[in-house]
Amino acid sequence: MNRTRLKAPIANLQRIIDALQDGVYITDARGVTITVNQAYERITGIQRHKVVGLHMADVVKAGYISRSVSLEVLREMQPITLVQTIHDSRKILVSGTPMFDATGNLEYVVTSVRDVTELLQAKHAQEQLAELLTIRDTYSANRTDGKEPAAQQALMINSATRACYELAQNVAPTNVKVLIEGETGTGKTLLARFIHQHSATPNGPFLELNCAAMPEALLEAELFGYAPGAFTGASSKGKQGLLEVANGGTLLLDEIGDLPLALQAKLLKVLAENRMLPVGGTEFRSTNFRLICATHHHLRERVEQGAFREDLFYRLSVVPITLPPLRARREEIRPLLEHYLRRFNQLHERDCQWSAEALTLLERHRWPGNIRELMNVTERMVVTCTGERILPQQLPIEVLEQTHVPQLPHDSSLKAQVDALEQYLIEQALHEHGTTRAAAAALGIDQSTLVKKTQRWRQQQSVAPAAPISNQ
C-alpha cells in the first residue's frame, strides 16, 4: 500500500475521528497501526506516536493491550467484539470491523473502543449485593414478626424470665458478648432478637446459624466464606461468609456448644482481631458485628469434658443468661396458650377457643419441648378442631398421658369419659387452691356449678362406694 498517497486522506480522517467520543483504532490489511484518535489516547493512556507503524502483534507483545481484536478480524474476516485489559488494568470493550474495497479485498480494520471499567465494577457490585441479600435471606432470623420478641416479653410474668429480659435490655446497647443457655424451645432466639432490637444497630442484619446443623467443612465455608476456586465445586466468584455479611449487625450462633474445636480456634482469632481469612484466601477481611451465642448444653461442663475451649468460653460468656424451662414458670403457660391461639386463629382464619378443662390439662403438662412444643400443640389444635371449642379429649395423647387423666374402659360412653375427666379436673383444682371459690375461678366456671357437681359425685359415691373415680 502506498503510504504517501494516504497522507492527505488520513489527515482529513484524523480530524473526523478526533471529534468522536469513543476511541478509534485503525490498522491496514496487514495489521499495522495507521492511527488512533484522541478519545483512544484518553481512554487507554496509550499515545498515538508510540503505536503508529507498529504491527498489532508487537503492540500486544509490548504490553500495551492484552489481546488484539484487529488480529482476530484479520483471521476471521468478520466483525469481532471482545474485552481487552490495558496496561493499567482497566477494561475496555473493543469492536473490530473489516473494511473491503470495491473488489472485495480487505483495506482496513477499524476498531471502536469504549471504557467499561466502571460498568463492570457496577455489575460486580450488583452481583455482590445480590449474593449478600441471598445470604441474609437464607440465614436471617427475620422469619417471625418483628414485634414477636416484645409481645412475648409482655407474657413473661414469671420473676425468673422477667429478670432475663431485664438483664438483656440493660446490656443490649453495649457490644458485650452474650451467652444464652436453656433447654430446647425456651425462646433463646427470641431473646437474642430482643437484644438486637434494643442494640445500637437495630436496623443492621440479624443472622442466625445453627452450629449443629451441618458438617464441619460446610460450616467453615458458611462462617468464613471462601476465595474463588478454593475447593472442588466452589463458585468461581467466591462467597462471603456470615462473619463478614453480619458486619454492622448481629450474628446469633445457635448451639455453639457443638462447634468443632478447629473452628473454635478460628472464631477465637476473629473475635480477638476483628478480621477473618476466607477459606483458600490470602487476604484478611475486616468485620465488626455483635455476637450472641446460644446453647442447650451446660457450656462449662463441655469445657470440663474437653469438648469446648476454655478461652473461647470466657470470650463468649461475658454476660451469661439462662432461660428457665416452661415447667418452672407455669404461670406463663395460660397467657402463652392464649397468645398463640390468637396468632394461629388469624393465620388459619379460624375462631377456636380453649375450653376451661383443656386449659387446665395443658397447664399441668410438663412441656418437655417448652415454648416450641406449646406453639406446635396450639397450631395443631387450631387446624384439627372440628368445632369452635377445643375440648380435653381432642388434646394430643402425650398431654393426656402426662397429666394422668383417669382411664375408663374403651367401651365407655363419651359422656362417661367426659364426666370422669371433669371430676378429675375439679378435684385437682380443689386440691391446689383449697377453696371452691378459688378452684372455680381457676377453672373458669361458677362456684355454684362446682359445688353442685361435687355434691352429686359424693352422693353417687355414698350409693356405690365400690366404684369411685380414681384420682391417680
C-alpha positions, 0 to 999 in steps of 0.5 A: 500500500502506498503510504504517501498517497494516504497522507492527505486522506488520513489527515482529513480522517484524523480530524473526523475521528478526533471529534468522536467520543469513543476511541478509534483504532485503525490498522491496514490489511496487514495489521499495522497501526495507521492511527488512533484518535484522541478519545483512544489516547484518553481512554487507554493512556496509550499515545498515538506516536508510540503505536503508529507503524507498529504491527498489532502483534508487537503492540500486544507483545509490548504490553500495551493491550492484552489481546488484539481484536484487529488480529482476530478480524484479520483471521476471521474476516468478520466483525469481532467484539471482545474485552481487552485489559490495558496496561493499567488494568482497566477494561475496555470493550473493543469492536473490530470491523473489516473494511473491503474495497470495491473488489472485495479485498480487505483495506482496513480494520477499524476498531471502536473502543469504549471504557467499561471499567466502571460498568463492570465494577457496577455489575460486580457490585450488583452481583455482590449485593445480590449474593449478600441479600441471598445470604441474609435471606437464607440465614436471617432470623427475620422469619417471625414478626418483628414485634414477636420478641416484645409481645412475648416479653409482655407474657413473661410474668414469671420473676425468673424470665422477667429478670432475663429480659431485664438483664438483656435490655440493660446490656443490649446497647453495649457490644458485650458478648452474650451467652444464652443457655436453656433447654430446647424451645425456651425462646433463646432466639427470641431473646437474642432478637430482643437484644438486637432490637434494643442494640445500637444497630437495630436496623443492621442484619440479624443472622442466625446459624445453627452450629449443629446443623451441618458438617464441619467443612460446610460450616467453615465455608458458611462462617468464613466464606471462601476465595474463588476456586478454593475447593472442588465445586466452589463458585468461581466468584467466591462467597462471603461468609456470615462473619463478614455479611453480619458486619454492622449487625448481629450474628446469633450462633445457635448451639455453639456448644457443638462447634468443632474445636478447629473452628473454635480456634478460628472464631477465637482469632476473629473475635480477638482481631476483628478480621477473618481469612476466607477459606483458600484466601490470602487476604484478611477481611475486616468485620465488626458485628455483635455476637450472641451465642446460644446453647442447650448444653451446660457450656462449662461442663463441655469445657470440663469434658474437653469438648469446648475451649476454655478461652473461647468460653470466657470470650463468649460468656461475658454476660451469661443468661439462662432461660428457665424451662416452661415447667418452672414458670407455669404461670406463663403457660395460660397467657402463652396458650392464649397468645398463640391461639390468637396468632394461629386463629388469624393465620388459619382464619379460624375462631377456636377457643380453649375450653376451661378443662383443656386449659387446665390439662395443658397447664399441668403438662410438663412441656418437655419441648417448652415454648416450641412444643406449646406453639406446635400443640396450639397450631395443631389444635387450631387446624384439627378442631372440628368445632369452635371449642377445643375440648380435653379429649381432642388434646394430643395423647402425650398431654393426656398421658402426662397429666394422668387423666383417669382411664375408663374402659374403651367401651365407655360412653363419651359422656362417661369419659367426659364426666370422669375427666371433669371430676378429675379436673375439679378435684385437682383444682380443689386440691391446689387452691383449697377453696371452691371459690378459688378452684372455680375461678381457676377453672373458669366456671361458677362456684355454684356449678362446682359445688353442685357437681361435687355434691352429686359425685359424693352422693353417687359415691355414698350409693356405690362406694365400690366404684369411685373415680380414681384420682391417680 
